[in-house]
Structures are given as C-alpha cells and as structure tokens.
Amino acid sequence: MKNNVLWGAFLCFIAAVSWGAMFPVAHAAFSYIDPFYFTIIRYGAVTIILVVLLLWKEGKKAFRFEGRGLSLWFFGTMAFTVYNLLIFWGENIMGESGVMVASIMESLMPMISILIAWMIFRKRPHTFTSISVLVSLVGAMLVISKGDIQAFLGATNDIIPTILILIAVIGWVIYTMGGSKFDGWSALRYSTLSCLLGTGTAVVIVVGSTLFGYISVPTVDVIMVTSPHLLFMIIFPGLIALLGWNIGVAILSPINALLFINFVPVTTLLFSMYQGYDVTKFDLIGTVLIILSLLANNIFVRVQKKTFKNPVRADLQERMS
C-alpha cells in the first residue's frame, strides 16, 4: 500500500513539473514554429503512442466507443483542441509574459472547477472555499496585470490572449470532470480515445486554417530546429503527464493529487529565471497567493471530511453553527 502511494505521488509530481516546464519550452519553440502546428505535431505523436499502448495492453475491443462516441468527442475536443490550441495561441500572442500567465491559469484549475460546479450544478462552495477562490484570483490578476490592473484593462492586446488562455483552461477542467462519466474504463483507454478524437478535430482546424492562408506548413529545417522542444513536449507534458496524472489521481484520490498542482507555477518560475526571462515581484507575490489559497482550501476540505466521518464532532459542529 505504501509503495502504491509513493508511486502515485511520484506520478503526480512528474506530471505537475512537466506542465510547469512546458510553457517556457513552448515559448522558446514559438520563435521558429507557430503554436498550431506545434500542437498537432506534438499530440499527433502522443496519439500514435497511446493507440499502440492501448492495442498492446487491452486489445482491439478497447477501441469500441460503446455508444459514448459523442461524449468522447466532446470531452476530447475540450482537451486536445480547445485547451491545446488556445492556451499556446494565447501564450504566443502575449510573448514573454504569456509564459507566467499560462502557468498561473493552469494552477487555477482546481478553483475554476469549484466555480463551474457552483454555476452549472448549483453546488455552492463553503465560505472558506469562496475566500480561497477569491485570493487565488487576486494572485492571478497580479501576475497577469503585473500590478497595473487599470493599464491591463485598457490594453486589448493583453485582454484577448488572456481570455483565450482562460477558455483553454476551462476546456481542460471540463475534460477532467468528464472522466467520471467513463466508470469501468481504464485511464489508458479514456486518454487514448479522447486524445484520438480531440486531436483529429484539431488537425481538421489546422488544415483548414492552412488552406485559407492563415498559417503555413513548417519546413523541414523548422522541424529539425524545434525537434528537441517537440521531443520534450511529446514525452513529458504529453504522454507521461497525461497518463501519470490520471493514474496518480486514481491511487491518491483527487484531494491529495490536487496538492501537486502547486508545483506548476513554481516550476515555470524556476525555468523562466533559468532562461533569463524577466520575472517580476508581482509574478512572485501572485504565485505565492495562489499556492497558499490552494494549500489552505485543501487542508480545510481534509478537516471537513474528518469532521463528517466523526458523528460526535459533526453533531457538535452543527449545534455550534
């Protein structure tokens, strides 16, 4: 049991660190290749690897949709089209500052999922959780605006890519929530089939954009120059992070796994400083606020769970409230 927990923790840690590192790596690649072809080349390779793995592990029967094809396509499109295309498009438009903005938005996923559950499923969060969400949003605004919110609100060049990144992150949250609809399926099966359909949609969009002249096919020289970036993105943030996170969550439970999201902005900060990017004090303060809000809410949820498991304490809490 202890070995399983350590393995789950290791997988979640690697996934979070990989996601944190992917934004600085992608930013470096965008000097040579556009984010759209960068995305479909990356996830085209990931899809092929996943298909081979699923065929080897579970056989041809695992590729049956079992009447869930539309749901698979929808959730796959949210993750591998909406998320992957928009988050890197937004990051590329913003330039160097987009690296931290994309990372910060990524780390807000647990808080965004709380807001989605509140708006769609009418699951109103506890007051403490609402405060945590508010603090995390303040932290995000500090990073995005660099402390000058008034100037940010008047700068269309920053608002539009920020909205693109936000929509992208919401897409991944929806994909993650959709995994609960596929009980009985392995993490590998859900990941593979959703990735296959979602990446297929992304390919159609990129090919269409190419035919209309919005983007151009990268040359062989461009592919060669960006091959180290692509290789990293395929292996770590792509394959290992996707499967590792889903397996780690199954071992640790979502509440424990979410703690590892804290490593996303921290890793991005470290990589950015190593690459010589201008990391401001607002990046640091905003990141600290988000990490503290995530930790505080996670601890609060743990205490709540323990309280409700203890009938005596739950009764006392109810009488005191």
WOMODA-V701788 format. One record per pair of residues at least 6 apart in sequence whose ideal C-beta (glycine too) atoms are under 6 Angstrom apart, sorted by the first residue. I is the first residue (numbers start at 1). J is the second residue. D is the distance in whole Angstrom. If there is no record, write none. Layout:
{{I;J;D} {I;J;D}}
This chain:
{{4;251;6} {8;248;4} {8;251;3} {8;252;4} {11;244;4} {11;247;6} {11;248;4} {12;248;4} {12;257;5} {12;260;4} {13;260;6} {14;244;6} {15;241;4} {15;244;5} {15;245;4} {16;260;4} {16;263;4} {16;264;5} {17;263;5} {17;267;5} {18;236;4} {18;237;4} {18;241;4} {19;237;6} {19;241;6} {19;264;5} {20;264;4} {20;267;3} {20;268;5} {21;267;5} {21;271;5} {22;237;4} {23;99;5} {23;102;5} {23;103;5} {23;268;6} {24;99;5} {24;271;4} {24;272;5} {24;275;6} {25;229;5} {25;232;6} {26;88;6} {27;99;5} {29;38;6} {29;226;5} {29;229;4} {30;92;5} {32;222;5} {32;225;5} {32;226;5} {33;218;5} {33;222;5} {33;226;5} {34;215;5} {35;88;4} {35;89;5} {35;92;5} {36;206;5} {36;215;6} {37;218;5} {39;84;5} {39;85;6} {39;88;6} {40;202;5} {40;203;5} {40;206;5} {42;230;6} {42;233;5} {42;234;6} {42;238;6} {43;80;6} {43;199;5} {45;234;5} {46;234;6} {46;238;4} {46;239;5} {47;195;5} {47;196;5} {47;199;5} {49;239;6} {50;192;4} {50;195;6} {54;62;5} {54;188;6} {54;192;4} {62;189;5} {72;193;5} {72;194;5} {72;197;6} {73;197;4} {75;175;5} {75;178;4} {75;194;5} {76;194;4} {76;197;4} {76;198;3} {77;198;5} {77;201;5} {78;171;4} {78;174;5} {78;175;5} {79;172;6} {79;175;4} {79;198;6} {80;195;6} {80;198;3} {80;199;5} {80;202;6} {81;198;5} {81;201;5} {81;202;4} {82;171;3} {83;168;5} {83;171;4} {83;172;4} {85;202;6} {86;164;5} {86;167;6} {86;168;4} {87;102;6} {87;165;5} {87;168;4} {89;164;6} {90;161;4} {90;164;4} {90;165;4} {91;98;4} {91;102;4} {93;161;4} {94;161;5} {96;277;6} {99;272;6} {100;143;5} {100;283;5} {101;144;5} {102;165;5} {103;264;6} {103;265;5} {103;268;4} {104;140;5} {104;143;5} {104;265;6} {105;165;5} {105;169;5} {106;264;5} {107;261;6} {107;264;5} {107;265;5} {107;290;5} {108;136;6} {108;140;6} {109;173;5} {110;258;5} {111;133;5} {111;136;5} {112;173;5} {113;173;5} {114;125;5} {114;133;6} {117;123;4} {118;124;6} {118;125;6} {128;300;5} {129;297;5} {132;293;4} {132;296;6} {132;297;4} {135;289;6} {135;293;4} {136;290;5} {136;293;4} {139;286;4} {139;289;3} {139;290;4} {142;282;5} {142;285;6} {142;286;4} {143;283;5} {143;286;4} {144;162;6} {145;152;4} {146;280;6} {146;282;5} {147;282;4} {152;158;6} {179;190;6} {182;190;5} {187;246;4} {187;247;5} {191;242;5} {191;243;6} {209;215;5} {248;257;6} {249;257;4} {255;301;6} {259;298;6} {262;291;5} {262;294;6} {265;287;5} {272;279;5} {273;279;5} {307;313;5} {307;314;6} {308;314;5}}
